[in-house]
Amino acid sequence: MAAMTNDEAVKPEVVEAQEEDAQEAAVREAVSQPTKLIRIASMTRAMLDEVRQAPIDEKGRARIAEVHRQSLDELRDVLSENLLEEFDQVMLPLASDDASEAEIRVAQAQLIGWLEGLFHGIQATLFSQQVAAQSQLAEMQRRALQRGGPQRPEPPGTYL
């Protein structure tokens, strides 16, 4: 059985170009404060649920419109340049403080939908990175075995 010396140690491989491109894309589409993003998304979801459950008077609509506006501003602070560009193209602010209940519902649902899409994108990126890392590790292990890396000991002979 050949023992592996320090000179034969497995060295990490260079990440392939497509994996680097995926990592660069993830950096370009980054969120600087994920916990803040999650808090805003949770608050927006709760507001949408509240708007759906009961009719809202004029002051309530004004309050929801203001919170919606503030939520959009806060989200702009945590999104990368690429995500911010997409966000600004998709999200239109409420036209006025006296927005109708229907306008508020649509605006809140639109925001929740965009945030959920963002979360799914983050999950897909993390999954893709995990698969790439596992694949790279498996390839490193395969190459180490081909070079005479650690081998299983042969089973001992039979004893009486």
C-alpha positions in Angstrom: 0.0 0.0 0.0 1.5 3.3 -1.0 1.3 6.2 1.5 0.7 9.7 0.3 3.5 12.1 1.0 3.3 15.9 1.4 4.5 16.3 -2.2 1.5 14.4 -3.5 -1.1 16.4 -1.6 -4.3 17.1 -3.4 -4.3 20.8 -4.5 -7.5 22.7 -5.3 -8.3 23.1 -9.0 -8.9 26.4 -10.7 -12.7 27.1 -10.9 -13.9 26.9 -14.5 -14.8 30.1 -16.4 -18.5 29.4 -16.4 -18.5 29.0 -12.6 -16.6 32.2 -12.3 -19.2 33.9 -14.5 -22.0 32.6 -12.3 -20.2 33.9 -9.2 -19.6 37.3 -10.7 -23.3 37.5 -11.7 -24.2 36.6 -8.1 -22.0 39.5 -6.9 -23.5 41.9 -9.4 -27.0 40.9 -8.2 -26.2 41.1 -4.5 -28.2 42.2 -1.5 -26.1 44.2 1.0 -28.4 43.7 4.0 -30.4 40.4 3.6 -32.0 40.6 7.1 -33.3 44.1 6.3 -34.7 42.7 3.0 -36.4 39.9 4.8 -38.0 42.3 7.4 -39.3 44.5 4.6 -40.7 41.5 2.8 -42.4 40.2 5.9 -43.9 43.6 6.7 -45.1 44.0 3.1 -46.7 40.5 3.2 -48.5 41.4 6.5 -49.7 44.7 5.0 -51.1 42.9 2.0 -52.9 40.4 4.2 -54.4 43.3 6.2 -55.6 45.1 3.1 -57.2 41.9 1.9 -59.1 41.3 5.1 -61.0 44.5 5.7 -62.0 47.7 3.9 -59.7 50.6 4.6 -60.7 54.1 5.3 -59.0 57.2 3.8 -56.5 57.6 6.6 -55.6 53.9 6.4 -55.0 54.1 2.6 -52.8 57.2 3.1 -50.9 55.3 5.8 -50.4 52.2 3.7 -49.3 54.4 0.7 -46.7 56.1 2.8 -45.4 52.8 4.3 -45.3 51.4 0.7 -43.3 54.4 -0.4 -40.9 54.0 2.5 -40.5 50.3 1.8 -39.5 51.0 -1.8 -36.9 53.6 -0.6 -35.5 51.2 2.0 -35.2 48.4 -0.6 -33.4 50.7 -2.9 -30.7 51.1 -0.2 -30.0 47.3 0.0 -30.1 46.3 -3.6 -27.1 46.1 -5.9 -26.9 48.3 -9.0 -28.3 45.5 -11.3 -31.1 44.6 -9.0 -31.9 48.2 -8.4 -32.2 48.8 -12.1 -34.6 45.9 -12.5 -36.5 47.0 -9.4 -37.0 50.6 -10.7 -38.2 49.3 -14.1 -40.8 47.0 -12.5 -42.0 48.9 -9.4 -44.0 51.9 -10.0 -44.8 54.1 -6.9 -48.4 54.7 -5.9 -49.6 57.8 -7.8 -51.0 59.6 -4.8 -51.8 59.5 -1.1 -55.4 58.9 -1.9 -54.8 55.6 -3.8 -57.8 53.3 -4.0 -57.9 50.1 -2.1 -57.5 48.2 -5.4 -54.4 50.2 -6.3 -52.9 49.5 -2.9 -53.6 45.8 -3.3 -52.0 45.7 -6.7 -48.9 47.6 -5.6 -48.4 45.5 -2.5 -48.9 42.2 -4.4 -46.5 43.4 -7.1 -43.9 44.1 -4.4 -44.4 40.8 -2.7 -44.2 39.0 -6.0 -40.9 40.7 -6.9 -39.4 40.0 -3.5 -40.5 36.3 -3.7 -38.8 36.1 -7.1 -35.7 37.6 -5.6 -35.7 35.0 -2.8 -36.2 32.2 -5.3 -33.3 33.6 -7.3 -31.1 33.7 -4.2 -32.0 30.1 -3.4 -31.3 28.9 -6.9 -27.9 30.6 -6.9 -27.0 29.0 -3.5 -28.1 25.6 -4.8 -26.1 26.1 -8.0 -23.0 27.1 -6.0 -23.4 24.0 -3.8 -23.7 21.7 -6.7 -20.6 23.2 -8.4 -18.6 22.9 -5.1 -19.7 19.2 -4.7 -18.8 18.5 -8.4 -15.4 20.2 -7.9 -14.7 18.2 -4.8 -15.7 14.9 -6.5 -13.4 15.7 -9.4 -10.6 16.4 -7.0 -11.2 13.1 -5.2 -11.3 11.2 -8.5 -8.0 12.7 -9.6 -6.4 12.0 -6.3 -7.4 8.3 -6.6 -6.1 8.2 -10.2 -2.7 9.5 -9.0 -2.4 6.8 -6.4 -3.9 8.7 -3.5 -5.3 7.1 -0.4 -6.4 3.6 -1.2 -8.5 1.1 0.8 -6.4 -1.4 2.7 -6.6 -4.9 1.3 -8.7 -7.2 3.5 -6.6 -9.5 5.7 -6.4 -13.2 4.8 -8.7 -15.8 6.4 -7.8 -17.0 9.8 -8.8 -20.3 11.4 
